């Protein structure tokens, strides 16, 4: 068994609200400096920077997970993660019919840059990525599952876009992984008692929008990783998030 430090909620320069310095290579480099071993890229409603991030992570010797922070029609943020990069990219394409086409205003919201594995800009996404999709929170698990992904509520301890602040409770939605994400560990006990989180796996992630937001090694998975491969470790992480032993 080995300990793997993680952060499963990072934004790149493709998210309009994230800093332009959050390039795939800079994120991977900062994760290494922070002592992290497993990191997920979760841009707003897109996975287009995941291929470049995977390449950067491989160079730095860390394990990448392809993901997305999806915004439901209720303005609730949901973390969606995929064991296979190809599934994440197919999911991105499938979401096109649920996106509301509103032109991005870079002067207000920020740039939306897709990069290659050398941090060259290969596309600037014209429509705003951070606005709500036409998918309700109840519909998200089904479509994520169709692309072999898992999903769970993001930063439930936050007022902005947290499922509890929006709905007033934590509903039992069929298809969610048995997990909830916290931004601050300080609120775990309070929320666990108030919203009966016992039995759920607690994921603590930074929701990094600036490189300085990323946290030093703190939260971890203990994984049986023999015989070692990055694919095996990634598989074990997903088994854990699904509620299985690792």
N, C-alpha and C positions, 0 to 999 in steps of 0.2 A: 504494500500500500504506500502510495506517495501523495504528498499534499500539493495541490495545484491552486495557486491564487488566481482569482478571476475578477473580471468586470464585464458584465453582460449588457451594458447600455452606454455605448459611445456614439457620438455624432461626428461625421466628417464635414468637410466644406461643401458637401452636397446639400446638407440641411441648411435652409436659409438663415436660421437663427444661430448657427455655429460659426466659429471664427474661420476666416480664410486660411489660417495656418494649420487647421486640422486636416492636413492632407493624409492620404493613406500611409505614406512612409513616416510622417511625423507622429501619427497616432501609434504606429507599431513601435517606433523608437521610444516614445514616452512610456508606453506600456512596459517596455524592457527596463527602462530606468526606474520605474515604480515597482519592479519585481513581480510583475504579473505574468502568468503562464497561459491563461485562457482569456480571450477577449472577443466580444461580439460587437460588430458594427451594426448599429440600429438607426439609420437615418429615417427622417420623417417620410413615411409612405413610399419608400423606394429602397431597392437593394443595388442600385447601379454602381456604387463604388465598392461593392464587396469583392469583385474580381481583383481589383488593384490592391485592396487591403489584404486579401489572401496571399498575394505575391509578396507584399511587404512583410507580412507576418512570418512567412516561411524564411525570408532572409534573416530576420531577427531571431528566429528560433522559438517563436511563440505560436500557440494554436489559435487559429481564427475560427469564429463562428459567424455564419451569414444570418443577418437578421434585419428587422425593421421595427420602428415604432409607429404603429398604425393608429390613425385618428378616426374613431367611429363617428357616425352621424350625430351621436349625443355629445361629441367633443371629449370622449374618453380615450386616453392613451393606453394601447395594448402592446406588449412586447411579443413579437412573433420571431421564432428562431427555427432554423432549418439545418439539419445535419449535413445535407448535401448542397453545395453552392448552386448546382444546376437547378434544384428545386426552388431555391430562393429567387433565382432569375426568372423562372417560369411563373412564379407567384407574382412577381413585379408586373409582368406582362398581363396576367389575368386581372389585376386590379385596375387596368386602364378604364374599363367600363364603369367603374365606381368613382373615378376621380371627377371633380367638378372643375372644368377648365377656366381658371382665373389667371390672367397674366401676372407674373411676378413683378413687383416693384423693388428693384435692387436697392434703391435709395431708402426704402422703408424696411424691407424684410431681410435683405442681404442677398449675396450671390448664391447660385446653385450649380456647383461645378462637378462634373464627372471627370475623373482622372484616369490615366493609364498607370502602369506599375512603376513609372519613373516620375510620377507627379506632374505630368504634362496634362493640361486641360484638353480633353477631347470632345467635350460637349458642355454647353450651358443650357440647363433645362429652363424653358421659357415659362411654363405654367407653375404657379405656386404649389409647392409640395406639402406645406404644413397645414393646409386647410382640411376640413373634415371630408371624409369619403361619404358615400351614400350607403354604407354598410352599417347596420346596427350592431351593438355589442353582442347581441344574441346570435347574429349571423356569422361573426368572425371565426369562431372555432371550426365550424364546418368547412369553410373555404380554405382556411389554413391547413386543415387536415387533409384536404384533397391534394395538397402539394407536400404531404409528408412532414408538415411542420407542427410545432406546438406553440401555444400562446397562453399568456397570463397577464393580469392587470399590472400596469406600470405605476411606480411611485404612489402607492395607495395612501401614503402619509402626506401628500401634497394637496393643496387647495386647487391649484391649476391643473385641470385635466385628469385628476385622480378619480377613480371610479366611485369611491366613497363620497367625495365632496360633491360629485355630480348627482349621484342617485340617492345619497343619504344612507346607504348600506352597502354591504358586499354581497350581491346576489349569488345564488348557486346556479351558475350558468353551465349547462351541459357542454362538455368538450374542452373546457379549460384544463390545462395542466394543474396539478394540485400545488400551485405556487402562487406567491404574491411577491411583488418587488417593493422594497423600502428604499428610500433615498437616505434616511437617517436611522441608524440603529437605535437611537435614543427613544424612538416611539414604538418599538416593537412590543414591549410589555403592555403599554396602554392600549394599543390597537388589538393585540391578541385577546385581551380580556373583553374589550368592548364589542368586538366584531367576531368573536369566537373563531380565531384563526388556528386553534390547536389542531394539529394534524397536517397543516399546510407547510410546505417547505418555504422558508424565508430566504429570499434572494436580496442581497444588498448591493446596489450598483450606483455608480457616480452620476449617470446622465450627463456625461462630459460634453460640454459645448465649447470649452476652451482647454487647451493643453494642460493648463494649471489646475483644472478641475479633477484630473485623474488622481486617484488615491494610491498611496503606497500599499504594498501587500498587507492585507488584513483579512479579507473574507476568502474562504477556500473550500475546495472539495477534497475529500480523501478518497483516492481512486486506486483500485487494483488495476495496474496498467501493464501487467506482464502477459504475453511478450509485447514490449512497448512499440507503439506506433501512434502518430498523431491522430489517425483515423480511429483507433481504439479508444483513446482518451476522449475524443469528441463523442463517440458512441456512448461511452460510460456517462458522460455529462447528461446526455439526453435521457438515458435510462433513469438517472437520478431525478431529473426534472419531471419525468413521467410518474415518479413515485416508486421506482424499482430500486433494488439494492445495486450498489456499484462495487 
